[in-house]
Amino acid sequence: MLKNRYIILVEDDEIMGASLLQRLELEGAQVLWLKQMFRALGAIRTPKQPIDAVICDIGLPDGSGEELFATLAQSKCRTRCKFLIPVLSSKPAGIGLSGSAIA
């Protein structure tokens, strides 16, 4: 299903990151796992190949997923991809996804 897709995963929690990495790779994706916002900024601004999606934790040791997205959106970054930030919600499902494209 995700064969030949390049995904950047930004998650500092070892257990969550390893679980997501394993699942995405089982689905056929090529995944770059980063644990810091500033490393992710560089990887997204100058990707090794076109990025299909960024999956980003909301809370990182050196910033937030929202801050990462805002920084990229305000910069001259021309990388286009889907950007997903899981956030807690008061909805019964418990989790909402916020997605957008980087212009």
VMD Tcl script that draws the C-alpha trace (Angstrom):
set ca {
  {0.00 0.00 0.00}
  {2.84 2.45 0.78}
  {5.36 0.87 -1.59}
  {7.91 3.37 -2.88}
  {6.58 6.18 -0.64}
  {9.12 8.32 1.21}
  {7.93 9.39 4.66}
  {9.69 11.51 7.25}
  {8.73 10.51 10.78}
  {9.46 13.08 13.51}
  {8.94 11.39 16.89}
  {11.16 11.56 19.98}
  {9.52 8.73 21.93}
  {11.45 5.49 21.33}
  {8.49 3.14 21.71}
  {6.06 5.17 19.59}
  {8.70 5.90 16.95}
  {9.80 2.28 16.68}
  {6.19 1.13 16.39}
  {5.37 3.64 13.66}
  {8.60 2.90 11.82}
  {7.95 -0.83 11.88}
  {4.37 -0.46 10.66}
  {5.23 1.97 7.86}
  {8.09 -0.23 6.67}
  {5.85 -3.32 6.75}
  {3.53 -1.43 4.41}
  {6.46 -0.82 2.04}
  {7.38 2.79 2.83}
  {10.90 4.11 3.01}
  {11.06 6.00 6.32}
  {13.50 8.54 7.72}
  {13.00 8.70 11.49}
  {14.16 11.90 13.19}
  {13.83 12.79 16.86}
  {14.42 16.55 16.82}
  {12.63 19.45 15.15}
  {15.79 21.11 13.86}
  {17.04 17.91 12.22}
  {13.63 17.51 10.61}
  {13.78 21.09 9.28}
  {16.98 20.31 7.41}
  {15.74 16.97 6.10}
  {12.51 18.50 4.80}
  {14.17 21.58 3.29}
  {16.80 19.50 1.46}
  {15.29 16.03 0.96}
  {17.24 13.12 -0.54}
  {14.19 12.37 -2.67}
  {10.63 13.71 -3.01}
  {8.73 13.46 0.30}
  {5.25 11.92 0.22}
  {4.37 12.69 3.84}
  {5.67 14.04 7.13}
  {4.26 12.46 10.29}
  {5.19 14.63 13.25}
  {4.72 14.43 17.01}
  {3.20 17.53 18.55}
  {5.74 17.69 21.41}
  {9.46 17.45 20.61}
  {12.47 18.17 22.83}
  {13.46 21.26 20.82}
  {10.08 22.55 19.63}
  {6.69 21.32 18.48}
  {5.14 19.82 15.39}
  {3.12 22.99 14.95}
  {6.28 25.10 15.16}
  {7.98 22.86 12.58}
  {5.06 23.27 10.17}
  {4.83 27.03 10.74}
  {8.57 27.50 10.21}
  {8.45 25.59 6.92}
  {5.31 27.40 5.76}
  {6.90 30.82 6.42}
  {10.23 29.95 4.81}
  {11.04 29.68 1.15}
  {10.90 25.89 1.40}
  {9.42 24.50 -1.82}
  {9.11 20.90 -0.67}
  {5.49 19.80 -1.14}
  {4.11 16.98 0.97}
  {1.27 16.02 3.28}
  {1.97 17.06 6.86}
  {0.20 15.12 9.61}
  {0.27 16.11 13.26}
  {-1.71 13.87 15.63}
  {-3.39 15.96 18.31}
  {-5.54 15.12 21.29}
  {-9.15 16.02 20.81}
  {-12.26 16.19 22.93}
  {-14.06 14.13 20.29}
  {-15.09 10.60 21.38}
  {-12.52 9.02 19.05}
  {-9.80 10.68 21.13}
  {-7.44 11.53 18.28}
  {-7.71 13.96 15.41}
  {-5.36 14.43 12.48}
  {-4.49 17.79 11.06}
  {-3.21 17.66 7.50}
  {-2.00 20.28 5.10}
  {0.38 20.77 2.22}
  {3.55 22.81 2.44}
  {3.55 25.52 -0.22}
}
mol new
graphics top color blue
foreach p $ca { graphics top sphere $p radius 0.5 }
foreach p [lrange $ca 0 end-1] q [lrange $ca 1 end] { graphics top cylinder $p $q radius 0.2 }
display resetview
